[in-house]
Amino acid sequence: MKAVIETGGKQYIVEEGSEIFVEKLDVEASKKIKFDKVLMLDDKVGTPYLTNVEVTGEIVKHGKQKKVVIFKYTQKKKYRKKQGHRQPYTKVVIKSIKVK
């Protein structure tokens, strides 16, 4: 069974046992989390969300992605600016997709 969930302003296609990397969530590692914003389940489409579907997952870890280097440069003006950014993420394993 496949579902489309929304979290952190993004949509993810999930099924039982899949691992996803989402925007950082304020939940401790090894805790369970419920995703209530389910947009689609197999062929059933919600308007905008399905009300009787619940997707549960377990948080594996929190971390940061690889560094992205931002380099701004203007020629002939001696302007150079180097900046780095590492986006935080949360790794979630989908445990079950239930229809109430």
N, CA and C atoms as a LAMMPS dump frame, in Angstrom:
ITEM: TIMESTEP
0
ITEM: NUMBER OF ATOMS
300
ITEM: BOX BOUNDS ff ff ff
-5.0000000000000000e+02 5.0000000000000000e+02
-5.0000000000000000e+02 5.0000000000000000e+02
-5.0000000000000000e+02 5.0000000000000000e+02
ITEM: ATOMS id mol type element x y z
1 1 1 N 0.84 -1.163 0
2 1 2 C 0 0 0
3 1 3 C 0.899 1.245 0
4 2 1 N 0.658 2.16 -0.914
5 2 2 C 1.434 3.385 -1.014
6 2 3 C 0.572 4.564 -0.602
7 3 1 N 1.233 5.571 -0.052
8 3 2 C 0.528 6.781 0.363
9 3 3 C 1.408 7.987 0.059
10 4 1 N 0.766 9.139 -0.076
11 4 2 C 1.47 10.405 -0.236
12 4 3 C 1.178 11.235 1.001
13 5 1 N 2.239 11.602 1.743
14 5 2 C 2.059 12.39 2.956
15 5 3 C 2.712 13.755 2.769
16 6 1 N 2.283 14.692 3.612
17 6 2 C 2.858 16.027 3.583
18 6 3 C 3.45 16.342 4.949
19 7 1 N 4.699 16.774 4.961
20 7 2 C 5.347 17.214 6.188
21 7 3 C 6.453 18.192 5.832
22 8 1 N 6.567 19.249 6.612
23 8 2 C 7.599 20.247 6.365
24 8 3 C 7.413 21 5.069
25 9 1 N 6.164 21.086 4.572
26 9 2 C 5.904 21.79 3.329
27 9 3 C 6.243 21.005 2.075
28 10 1 N 6.606 19.737 2.236
29 10 2 C 6.944 18.895 1.094
30 10 3 C 6.092 17.636 1.104
31 11 1 N 5.983 16.991 -0.046
32 11 2 C 5.196 15.775 -0.175
33 11 3 C 6.123 14.596 -0.442
34 12 1 N 5.813 13.452 0.178
35 12 2 C 6.638 12.255 0.063
36 12 3 C 5.764 11.055 -0.269
37 13 1 N 6.238 10.206 -1.189
38 13 2 C 5.574 8.945 -1.497
39 13 3 C 6.187 7.904 -0.571
40 14 1 N 5.339 7.241 0.239
41 14 2 C 5.846 6.289 1.224
42 14 3 C 5.086 4.975 1.124
43 15 1 N 5.724 3.925 1.613
44 15 2 C 5.08 2.642 1.818
45 15 3 C 5.71 2.022 3.052
46 16 1 N 5.116 0.955 3.566
47 16 2 C 5.607 0.354 4.796
48 16 3 C 7.049 -0.114 4.627
49 17 1 N 7.897 0.259 5.59
50 17 2 C 9.297 -0.127 5.55
51 17 3 C 10.211 0.85 4.839
52 18 1 N 9.666 1.878 4.215
53 18 2 C 10.524 2.817 3.499
54 18 3 C 11.146 3.832 4.453
55 19 1 N 12.34 4.309 4.088
56 19 2 C 13.051 5.309 4.87
57 19 3 C 13 6.631 4.117
58 20 1 N 12.626 7.702 4.824
59 20 2 C 12.571 9.012 4.197
60 20 3 C 13.366 10.007 5.038
61 21 1 N 13.888 11.019 4.378
62 21 2 C 14.599 12.108 5.035
63 21 3 C 13.729 13.349 4.907
64 22 1 N 13.229 13.861 6.041
65 22 2 C 12.322 15.003 6.046
66 22 3 C 12.993 16.182 6.744
67 23 1 N 12.348 17.344 6.645
68 23 2 C 12.827 18.509 7.378
69 23 3 C 12.849 18.179 8.863
70 24 1 N 13.737 18.797 9.614
71 24 2 C 13.935 18.444 11.017
72 24 3 C 12.647 18.572 11.823
73 25 1 N 12.326 17.507 12.579
74 25 2 C 11.149 17.465 13.442
75 25 3 C 11.592 17.58 14.899
76 26 1 N 10.769 18.209 15.737
77 26 2 C 11.105 18.39 17.148
78 26 3 C 10.634 17.21 17.981
79 27 1 N 11.084 16.011 17.629
80 27 2 C 10.76 14.789 18.349
81 27 3 C 12.07 14.033 18.563
82 28 1 N 12.216 13.417 19.725
83 28 2 C 13.45 12.709 20.035
84 28 3 C 13.594 11.447 19.172
85 29 1 N 14.83 10.989 19.048
86 29 2 C 15.101 9.769 18.283
87 29 3 C 14.483 8.567 18.989
88 30 1 N 14.132 7.55 18.225
89 30 2 C 13.483 6.298 18.644
90 30 3 C 12.071 6.51 19.19
91 31 1 N 11.453 7.642 18.894
92 31 2 C 10.045 7.884 19.251
93 31 3 C 9.184 7.67 18.01
94 32 1 N 7.895 7.408 18.237
95 32 2 C 6.959 7.226 17.129
96 32 3 C 6.3 8.557 16.792
97 33 1 N 5.944 8.704 15.528
98 33 2 C 5.289 9.924 15.064
99 33 3 C 4.164 9.535 14.117
100 34 1 N 3.075 10.308 14.157
101 34 2 C 1.931 10.064 13.281
102 34 3 C 1.832 11.194 12.271
103 35 1 N 1.66 10.823 11.021
104 35 2 C 1.458 11.787 9.946
105 35 3 C -0.025 11.784 9.604
106 36 1 N -0.712 12.89 9.923
107 36 2 C -2.147 12.985 9.679
108 36 3 C -2.475 13.581 8.319
109 37 1 N -1.542 14.305 7.741
110 37 2 C -1.788 14.947 6.45
111 37 3 C -1.49 13.961 5.326
112 38 1 N -2.459 13.105 5.021
113 38 2 C -2.324 12.108 3.951
114 38 3 C -3.1 12.624 2.747
115 39 1 N -2.406 12.819 1.636
116 39 2 C -3.02 13.37 0.437
117 39 3 C -3.628 12.293 -0.453
118 40 1 N -3.003 11.106 -0.481
119 40 2 C -3.475 10.07 -1.386
120 40 3 C -3.105 8.702 -0.828
121 41 1 N -3.976 7.733 -1.027
122 41 2 C -3.73 6.351 -0.621
123 41 3 C -4.09 5.47 -1.805
124 42 1 N -3.085 4.818 -2.395
125 42 2 C -3.244 4.036 -3.628
126 42 3 C -3.947 4.883 -4.685
127 43 1 N -5.246 4.681 -4.919
128 43 2 C -5.972 5.462 -5.929
129 43 3 C -6.947 6.457 -5.322
130 44 1 N -7.11 6.446 -4.017
131 44 2 C -8.05 7.354 -3.356
132 44 3 C -7.388 8.71 -3.151
133 45 1 N -8.032 9.755 -3.634
134 45 2 C -7.497 11.11 -3.544
135 45 3 C -8.369 11.912 -2.595
136 46 1 N -7.745 12.659 -1.688
137 46 2 C -8.479 13.497 -0.745
138 46 3 C -8.616 14.913 -1.259
139 47 1 N -9.518 15.66 -0.629
140 47 2 C -9.712 17.057 -1.01
141 47 3 C -9.661 17.932 0.213
142 48 1 N -8.588 18.448 0.709
143 48 2 C -7.218 18.183 0.281
144 48 3 C -6.614 16.964 0.97
145 49 1 N -7.138 16.571 2.156
146 49 2 C -6.539 15.449 2.887
147 49 3 C -7.564 14.343 3.104
148 50 1 N -7.069 13.1 3.219
149 50 2 C -7.921 11.979 3.598
150 50 3 C -8.058 11.989 5.114
151 51 1 N -9.28 11.805 5.611
152 51 2 C -9.513 11.934 7.049
153 51 3 C -9.385 10.611 7.792
154 52 1 N -9.593 9.494 7.139
155 52 2 C -9.616 8.209 7.84
156 52 3 C -8.343 7.373 7.645
157 53 1 N -7.237 8.014 7.273
158 53 2 C -5.982 7.298 7.044
159 53 3 C -4.918 7.857 7.992
160 54 1 N -4.127 6.938 8.558
161 54 2 C -3.069 7.346 9.475
162 54 3 C -1.774 6.626 9.115
163 55 1 N -0.708 7.387 8.964
164 55 2 C 0.607 6.833 8.655
165 55 3 C 1.484 7.032 9.887
166 56 1 N 2.051 5.94 10.405
167 56 2 C 2.918 6.036 11.575
168 56 3 C 4.344 5.677 11.185
169 57 1 N 5.277 6.338 11.838
170 57 2 C 6.687 6.096 11.57
171 57 3 C 7.49 6.198 12.844
172 58 1 N 8.734 5.762 12.756
173 58 2 C 9.647 5.831 13.897
174 58 3 C 10.863 6.649 13.494
175 59 1 N 11.244 7.582 14.347
176 59 2 C 12.378 8.44 14.066
177 59 3 C 13.662 7.681 14.379
178 60 1 N 14.536 7.588 13.388
179 60 2 C 15.793 6.852 13.546
180 60 3 C 16.884 7.77 14.073
181 61 1 N 17.083 8.925 13.416
182 61 2 C 18.145 9.836 13.847
183 61 3 C 17.9 11.225 13.287
184 62 1 N 18.635 12.175 13.853
185 62 2 C 18.693 13.539 13.35
186 62 3 C 20.101 13.769 12.836
187 63 1 N 20.237 14.618 11.849
188 63 2 C 21.567 14.88 11.319
189 63 3 C 21.581 16.117 10.454
190 64 1 N 22.724 16.323 9.782
191 64 2 C 22.874 17.428 8.851
192 64 3 C 23.346 16.882 7.512
193 65 1 N 22.869 17.494 6.435
194 65 2 C 23.267 17.077 5.103
195 65 3 C 24.669 17.587 4.797
196 66 1 N 25.181 17.238 3.616
197 66 2 C 26.499 17.712 3.211
198 66 3 C 26.481 19.223 3.032
199 67 1 N 27.653 19.82 3.196
200 67 2 C 27.752 21.265 3.109
201 67 3 C 27.579 21.748 1.676
202 68 1 N 26.784 22.808 1.534
203 68 2 C 26.609 23.481 0.257
204 68 3 C 27.37 24.792 0.357
205 69 1 N 28.272 25.045 -0.598
206 69 2 C 29.086 26.254 -0.578
207 69 3 C 28.441 27.302 -1.478
208 70 1 N 28.217 28.487 -0.917
209 70 2 C 27.68 29.621 -1.668
210 70 3 C 28.831 30.595 -1.866
211 71 1 N 29.159 30.912 -3.112
212 71 2 C 30.262 31.826 -3.406
213 71 3 C 29.744 32.948 -4.29
214 72 1 N 29.777 34.171 -3.755
215 72 2 C 29.355 35.343 -4.518
216 72 3 C 30.611 36.095 -4.959
217 73 1 N 30.557 36.619 -6.173
218 73 2 C 31.749 37.201 -6.766
219 73 3 C 31.342 38.287 -7.743
220 74 1 N 32.015 39.423 -7.658
221 74 2 C 31.84 40.493 -8.639
222 74 3 C 33.206 40.822 -9.213
223 75 1 N 33.339 40.702 -10.513
224 75 2 C 34.642 40.917 -11.108
225 75 3 C 35.017 42.399 -11.108
226 76 1 N 36.29 42.662 -10.988
227 76 2 C 36.894 43.997 -11.03
228 76 3 C 36.502 44.89 -9.849
229 77 1 N 35.778 44.362 -8.862
230 77 2 C 35.368 45.178 -7.722
231 77 3 C 35.912 44.653 -6.399
232 78 1 N 36.72 43.615 -6.435
233 78 2 C 37.298 42.987 -5.249
234 78 3 C 36.228 42.551 -4.253
235 79 1 N 35.131 42.02 -4.784
236 79 2 C 34.055 41.528 -3.917
237 79 3 C 33.995 40.014 -4.018
238 80 1 N 34.272 39.357 -2.903
239 80 2 C 34.174 37.9 -2.825
240 80 3 C 33.565 37.557 -1.483
241 81 1 N 32.594 36.68 -1.505
242 81 2 C 31.952 36.258 -0.263
243 81 3 C 31.716 34.76 -0.331
244 82 1 N 32.252 34.031 0.632
245 82 2 C 32.107 32.574 0.674
246 82 3 C 31.313 32.216 1.919
247 83 1 N 30.297 31.381 1.728
248 83 2 C 29.421 31.01 2.835
249 83 3 C 29.026 29.549 2.669
250 84 1 N 28.851 28.834 3.781
251 84 2 C 28.445 27.435 3.738
252 84 3 C 27.137 27.236 4.478
253 85 1 N 26.434 26.176 4.129
254 85 2 C 25.156 25.863 4.784
255 85 3 C 24.982 24.353 4.847
256 86 1 N 24.555 23.853 6.017
257 86 2 C 24.216 22.436 6.181
258 86 3 C 22.786 22.361 6.688
259 87 1 N 21.906 21.783 5.893
260 87 2 C 20.486 21.695 6.229
261 87 3 C 20.254 20.54 7.194
262 88 1 N 19.581 20.78 8.335
263 88 2 C 19.267 19.681 9.253
264 88 3 C 18.132 18.809 8.702
265 89 1 N 18.179 17.517 9.048
266 89 2 C 17.148 16.587 8.589
267 89 3 C 16.814 15.595 9.692
268 90 1 N 15.715 14.859 9.482
269 90 2 C 15.314 13.777 10.361
270 90 3 C 15.067 12.547 9.5
271 91 1 N 15.649 11.418 9.884
272 91 2 C 15.458 10.168 9.151
273 91 3 C 14.313 9.408 9.813
274 92 1 N 13.291 9.056 9.022
275 92 2 C 12.09 8.388 9.536
276 92 3 C 11.886 7.086 8.765
277 93 1 N 11.564 6.01 9.508
278 93 2 C 11.18 4.729 8.907
279 93 3 C 9.677 4.576 9.066
280 94 1 N 8.984 4.339 7.974
281 94 2 C 7.523 4.186 7.991
282 94 3 C 7.196 2.794 8.496
283 95 1 N 6.423 2.709 9.586
284 95 2 C 6.075 1.426 10.191
285 95 3 C 4.756 0.888 9.672
286 96 1 N 3.717 1.737 9.584
287 96 2 C 2.421 1.215 9.145
288 96 3 C 1.581 2.296 8.49
289 97 1 N 0.7 1.845 7.616
290 97 2 C -0.297 2.694 6.972
291 97 3 C -1.644 2.051 7.269
292 98 1 N -2.469 2.752 8.04
293 98 2 C -3.737 2.167 8.493
294 98 3 C -4.919 2.994 7.993
295 99 1 N -5.975 2.279 7.617
296 99 2 C -7.246 2.905 7.275
297 99 3 C -8.18 2.659 8.455
298 100 1 N -8.706 3.75 9.02
299 100 2 C -9.572 3.632 10.192
300 100 3 C -10.961 3.173 9.815
